[in-house]
């Protein structure tokens, strides 16, 4: 079993605030209850918002959504994790696979650090990783290719061994 986390696109390799977000054709954000973001303001040249994506490849954590929910028994240290984002250009039902890693640890207690975006969440920490170079991204994947069914709401899904192997093969192609 492995985990797929659906992130938002980040034009700073998931390690900084997006630059000129509204003029980047891949940039998309949705204001939905399951997303832990403060969106940018119209006209931002550097995003004024806040999201887990801007530090994912620096701090290597992701919170279980919605706030207060636990990851549960199916998540465990050593579990493979694949990261995708929903494409916006032509068809928002398509996904791009941009990175993978392994779970390092999972908080057993809710975070009370005082840091915005962390407080109130059970956090999962990852072995440090880097996004694949853009020319190596695996684009135009259907939800069925990524999670075996429609992704639906929320930002993560557990996947079986068959889909895990398919994603591994895509990354190694």
URSULRA-V370755 format. One record per pair of residues at least 6 apart in sequence whose C-alpha atoms are under 7 Angstrom apart, sorted by the first residue. I is the first residue (numbers start at 1). GAP is how many residues later the second one is. Records with the same first field share a line. If there is no record, write none. Layout:
I = GAP  GAP
This chain:
1 = 157  158  159  160
2 = 77  78  79  156  157  158  162
3 = 77  78  79  153  154  155  156
4 = 77  78  79  152  153  154
5 = 77  78  79  150  151  152
6 = 77  78  79  149  150
7 = 46  76  77  78  148
8 = 21  45  77
9 = 17  18  19  76
10 = 8  43  44
11 = 7  8
12 = 6
13 = 118
14 = 39  40  41  42  43
15 = 39  40  41  42  43
16 = 38  39
17 = 29  30  37
18 = 28  29
19 = 26  27  28
20 = 24  25  26
21 = 6  24  26
25 = 64
26 = 61  62  63
28 = 60
34 = 31  32  120
36 = 15
37 = 13  14
38 = 11  12  13
39 = 10  11
40 = 7  8  9
41 = 7
52 = 10
57 = 72  73
60 = 65  66  68
61 = 62  63  64  65
62 = 61  62  63
63 = 58  59  60  61
64 = 6  7  57  58  59
67 = 53  54
68 = 52  53  54
69 = 53
70 = 52
76 = 27
77 = 26  27  28
78 = 24  25  26
79 = 23  24
80 = 21  22  23
81 = 19  20  21  22
82 = 17  18  19
83 = 14  15  16  17
84 = 11  12  13  14
85 = 10  11  12
86 = 6  7  8  9  10
87 = 7  8  9
93 = 49
94 = 46  47  48  49
95 = 44  45  46  47  48
96 = 41  42  43  44  45
97 = 40  41  42
98 = 33  34  39  40
99 = 31  32  33
101 = 25  26  28
102 = 24  25
103 = 22  23  24
104 = 21  22  23
105 = 19  20  21
106 = 17  18  19
107 = 15  16  17
109 = 13
110 = 10  11  12
111 = 7  8  9  10  11
112 = 7  8
113 = 6
143 = 6  7  8
144 = 6
146 = 17
147 = 10  12  16
148 = 15
